[in-house]
């Protein structure tokens, strides 16, 4: 396979974080109602293809505006899937453009299923799929994928195998950032909560996935909105990278995410979606023509906020 | 909305079961390596579009062979998603063809996310999405969707609302059919297992979704491979419809699924995928030209097996 990536995912991610001096991620979650009009006006068709074209134009401009600042982008599948095969085309063009700019792409899909079906998802996102002639090809070919492990090990195994074989990464939901995450995740199994139990499972499943930098390609999703719980999970999973949603629009601030990091300053990547890509809407002038430069400023501000918080709390 | 379905999903499903005298579902999970050669040969391109075209030809033939026998079909998203936007086009054409034949379509996607993102998934599958001109359109527009509720109520709420507004259905994972499902689901929260806890949540969330036939449009996924656990969940959720995977290729037999039903003979739909659509491969002659008639025979056999088991155990 000529396009096999030569390096453990965790090493690639940490090297990219070092290069940009920035552990933050821009979430590419386009919403048609917030896409500036001038990106839509070129397309007069009123259908799903028109939305897909607007998404592609928007995402490319955002990527152009932030690719030298952030190490990675995280497109959320739901926003593309809304528009069926047209939306998935926009997702594919977005991935491809982001990778051409040297960005690591984390697909936020929270996929999950039984073993034989999980194999199909794993092949789609991380590995290779069979063509009609029997040969194997890459389909989405992202760098990493988020997973929901309610189904247990056999639903996770195909992804862990793909991480090894293709040097990809996964982030498994431990404690999510949403207000109701406690409905199940905070319930107690003996002396542990469900999210702690899940974190221990993630630890078992990720054993041996360490790269040269000491971190694992099998990571966890840990919401920034729950810093106390993040601290507990940090203790359970010292060598795992946390993908941390909840910063910005969901209410978490830089001080909240410090618990997600290790004393070495690594171990977490912080995502912001709406707070970056639709920053122009929070701006006093709401100048949609400058949505990209406003996004760039927001991404720089986020980088500086995180950097300051990490420096302050590591004193 | 002109194409709003006029009836509660549970009523529609139970009426369809009555009409076909059959509570079974055919899983449309195409795998290119098992699609008969004569369906592929028309397409000489070696790319994802060729696979998509073969899937569409295959699914249409399967639907033609079983639509008068079964009330519903269940396409598994993973098998389509493997082929990117081309695969999703095949998924869309499959849905549309199945509905044109009067079949209920259950998309097995196990989607899950935080509230604002769950809204996007809900709009994609059950509701309406916004177009670039601001008007609302249907995108996938299936009858029901499977969900994973690890994230709790706010991730489920948009789907419950769509069930009400558009007369759609959801099936939430309780106890799944795979060997490792116990890794998390069998762990004990106080005196209840995680799958019982989840079943109680499904009960709370589905309250008020009953149709005229007494069943709810908010159902549960309960694996046929765990009949004892199914009995427990039946007690927790007396008015919920169970979507039951695991029959056939995964090893469960008709006697195993009896526990999923209520004494009234309703309350469950049983899925078989490989055992029906690729029945020709288990056949002595392995005649791939007759894959459709072999699938039809397998679907009839499954109907009869279930009917006999239900009659025998209700004696």
Interface residues (C-beta under 8 A of the other chain):
Chain A: X29 X32 X33 X35 X40 X43 X46 X47 X48 X50 X51 X54 X76 X78 X79 X81 X82 X83 X84 X85 X86 X88 X89 X91 X92 X110 X111 X112 X113 X114 X115 X117 X118 X120 X121 X123 X124 X129 X130 X131 X132 X133 X134 X135 X137 X139 X140 X148 X149 X150 X151 X152 X153 X154 X155 X173 X176 X177 X178 X179 X180 X181 X182 X183 X184 X185 X187 X188 X189 X190 X194 X197 X198 X201 X245 X250
Chain B: X29 X32 X33 X35 X40 X43 X46 X47 X48 X50 X51 X54 X76 X78 X79 X81 X82 X83 X84 X85 X86 X88 X89 X91 X92 X110 X111 X112 X113 X114 X115 X117 X118 X120 X121 X123 X124 X129 X130 X131 X132 X133 X134 X135 X137 X139 X140 X148 X149 X150 X151 X152 X153 X154 X155 X173 X176 X177 X178 X179 X180 X181 X182 X183 X184 X185 X187 X188 X189 X190 X194 X197 X198 X201 X245 X250
